[in-house]
Every structure is written in structure tokens, then in C-alpha cells.
Amino acid sequence: MDGLGWLPSLVVFGTTAVLLVAGGFGLRRLGARRELRDVAAGRELETGAKARLVHADDAVADSEREVRFAEAQFGAVAAHELAQAVERARGWLREAFLLQQRLDDAEAHTAAERRTWSTRIVGLCDSIDRVLGDAHASLAARRAAERGAVDEVPALREQAARLGRRRDEADAALARLADRFTPAALAGA
């Protein structure tokens, strides 16, 4: 019996070793699955970011042409707001293209880095869309006002004539009051 006293210790240590090795393999497989899942989700985000980047690039190019049209239609001062928006958008677009270039490099990057860069690209494209959209809306309102000005001319002339008649009536009323009251009393009127 004395010769087998080490057997329970061997069983305990052996079982512990087997459990540690199995746990290590299980954790590695779980980590590998998680990494594959992250990579798959990252690919979808990267694909969406690329599409947004192409759309933003087209929007900036269209807006650059629109600046020239606005300058021809309204002058450089009126087109200045759109030109500034295009300049800001161009800066964001450069940053987004640099990030996309990092994603396209042959170097292996972690899934977290790729996700961060793709998310930044999407955010930059959102900023581009917003700033150009606001500038285009302002320009569209100016064009609408210009188109509607021709239709409003008769109404504006009628309103000017009506205001002229009211001014003449007010002058006449003040003249009548001047006959009845002293200039000091009418100073507030």
C-alpha cells in the first residue's frame, strides 16, 4: 500500500493538467471564433465605408462644379458659402482617403483598428454630406427667390403704392395736428 500513495496525487495532477490543456484550447477556439466574427462584421463596415467614400467623392466633385455655376449666376460673394463648404469637405475627403488607403494596405491590421478607421470614414462622409447639403439648400433657396421675384413684382408695386398713400395720409394728419398743437407737443409724434 505504501508504494501506491502517490497514485491519488497523480490522478489529481493529471486531471488538472488535462483540464488546463482543454480549457486553453477552448479559450483559443473561442477567441478565434470571436476574431472571425469581428472580421466578418468589419468587412461589412468596410464595404459600406467604401461605398460612402465613393458617394462623398462624387458629391464634392459635383459641388465644385456647382460653385462655378453659382459664381456665374450670383457672383463670387454669393458663391463664397458653397466654396467654403466644398473646401472643408475636400479636407475631410483627403482624410477619409488616407484611412481607406490604410485599410487597403497589404499590412495586417487588427480588427479593432480596421473597425475604427472604417467608422471614422463613415463619420467623415456624414460630415461631408451634411455641410454640402446645407450649402446646397442655401443656394437652392436663393435660386427659388430669384425665380419667384418676377412673379412678386406686381404685388410689390401695389404694396409700395399702398405704403405711399399711407405716408401721405400720415403727413396730412401731422399737418392738421400742427395747426392745433405746438411743435413741442408734437415732437414725440
C-alpha positions in Angstrom: 0.0 0.0 0.0 2.8 2.3 0.7 4.0 2.1 -2.8 0.7 3.4 -4.2 0.4 6.5 -2.0 1.4 8.7 -4.8 -1.4 7.4 -7.1 -4.2 9.8 -5.8 -1.8 12.8 -6.3 -1.0 11.6 -9.8 -4.7 11.3 -10.6 -5.4 14.8 -9.3 -2.4 16.4 -11.0 -3.2 14.5 -14.2 -6.8 15.6 -14.2 -5.9 19.2 -13.5 -3.3 19.1 -16.4 -5.9 17.7 -18.8 -8.5 20.3 -17.7 -6.0 23.2 -18.1 -5.0 22.0 -21.6 -8.6 21.5 -22.6 -9.5 24.9 -21.2 -6.6 26.6 -23.1 -7.7 25.0 -26.4 -11.3 26.0 -25.7 -10.4 29.6 -25.0 -8.2 29.8 -28.1 -11.1 28.4 -30.2 -13.5 30.9 -28.6 -11.1 33.7 -29.3 -10.6 32.6 -32.9 -14.4 32.4 -33.4 -14.8 35.9 -31.9 -12.0 37.2 -34.2 -13.6 35.7 -37.3 -17.0 37.2 -36.3 -15.3 40.6 -35.8 -13.5 40.3 -39.1 -16.8 39.5 -40.9 -18.6 42.4 -39.2 -15.6 44.6 -40.1 -15.8 43.6 -43.7 -19.4 44.8 -43.9 -18.5 48.1 -42.3 -15.5 48.5 -44.7 -17.7 47.8 -47.7 -20.2 50.3 -46.5 -17.4 52.8 -45.8 -16.0 52.4 -49.3 -19.5 53.0 -50.9 -20.0 56.1 -48.8 -16.5 57.3 -49.7 -17.3 57.0 -53.5 -20.6 58.8 -52.9 -18.8 61.6 -51.0 -16.1 62.0 -53.7 -18.8 62.4 -56.3 -20.7 64.9 -54.1 -17.5 67.0 -53.7 -16.8 66.9 -57.4 -20.4 67.9 -58.2 -20.2 70.7 -55.6 -17.0 72.1 -57.1 -18.8 72.4 -60.5 -21.8 74.0 -58.7 -19.5 76.6 -57.2 -18.6 77.7 -60.7 -22.3 77.8 -61.7 -23.2 79.8 -58.6 -20.3 82.3 -59.3 -21.6 82.8 -62.8 -25.2 83.2 -61.7 -24.9 85.2 -58.5 -21.2 86.4 -58.3 -18.2 85.3 -56.2 -19.5 86.8 -53.0 -22.8 84.8 -53.1 -21.0 81.6 -54.0 -18.5 82.0 -51.2 -20.5 80.0 -48.7 -20.7 77.0 -51.0 -17.0 77.4 -51.9 -16.1 77.3 -48.2 -18.2 74.2 -47.7 -16.5 72.5 -50.6 -13.1 73.3 -49.2 -14.0 71.8 -45.8 -15.4 68.8 -47.5 -12.3 68.4 -49.5 -10.2 68.3 -46.4 -12.4 65.6 -44.8 -12.3 63.7 -48.1 -8.5 63.7 -48.1 -8.5 62.3 -44.5 -11.1 59.6 -45.5 -9.0 58.5 -48.5 -5.9 58.2 -46.3 -7.8 56.0 -43.9 -9.1 53.9 -46.8 -5.5 53.6 -48.1 -4.5 52.2 -44.7 -7.3 49.7 -44.9 -6.2 48.7 -48.4 -2.5 48.2 -47.5 -1.1 44.7 -47.6 -0.1 45.1 -43.9 -2.2 43.1 -41.5 -4.1 45.3 -39.1 -6.2 44.2 -36.1 -10.0 44.0 -36.5 -10.3 46.9 -33.9 -8.1 49.2 -36.0 -9.9 48.4 -39.2 -13.3 49.0 -37.5 -12.1 52.3 -36.0 -10.8 53.5 -39.4 -14.0 52.4 -41.2 -16.2 54.1 -38.6 -14.1 57.3 -39.0 -14.5 57.1 -42.8 -18.3 56.8 -42.4 -18.3 59.8 -39.9 -16.3 61.9 -42.3 -18.6 61.1 -45.2 -21.6 62.0 -43.0 -19.9 65.4 -42.3 -19.3 65.9 -46.0 -23.0 65.2 -46.8 -24.2 67.5 -44.1 -22.0 70.5 -44.9 -22.6 70.2 -48.6 -26.3 69.6 -48.1 -26.7 72.8 -46.0 -24.7 74.9 -48.6 -26.8 73.5 -51.5 -30.0 74.2 -49.6 -29.0 77.8 -49.1 -28.2 78.1 -52.8 -31.4 76.4 -53.8 -33.4 78.9 -51.6 -31.6 81.8 -53.3 -32.4 80.4 -56.7 -36.1 79.9 -55.7 -36.2 83.5 -54.5 -34.8 84.7 -57.8 -37.3 82.7 -59.8 -40.2 83.9 -57.6 -39.1 87.6 -57.8 -40.6 88.1 -61.3 -44.0 86.8 -60.0 -43.8 89.1 -57.0 -43.1 92.4 -58.8 -46.8 93.4 -59.3 -47.6 92.7 -55.7 -44.6 94.6 -54.5 -45.5 97.6 -56.7 -49.0 97.6 -55.3 -47.7 97.4 -51.7 -45.3 100.3 -52.4 -48.2 102.4 -53.7 -50.3 101.5 -50.7 -47.5 102.4 -48.3 -47.0 105.7 -50.2 -50.7 106.6 -49.7 -50.5 105.8 -46.0 -47.4 108.0 -45.7 -49.3 110.9 -47.4 -52.2 110.4 -45.1 -49.9 110.4 -42.1 -48.2 113.6 -43.3 -51.6 115.2 -43.7 -52.6 114.1 -40.2 -49.5 115.6 -38.8 -50.1 118.9 -40.7 -53.6 119.1 -39.2 -52.3 118.4 -35.7 -49.6 121.1 -36.2 -52.3 123.6 -36.7 -53.9 122.6 -33.4 -50.8 121.9 -31.2 -47.4 123.4 -30.6 -44.3 121.8 -32.1 -43.0 120.8 -28.7 -46.2 118.8 -28.1 -45.9 117.0 -31.4 -42.2 116.2 -31.0 -43.0 112.6 -29.9 -45.3 112.0 -32.9 
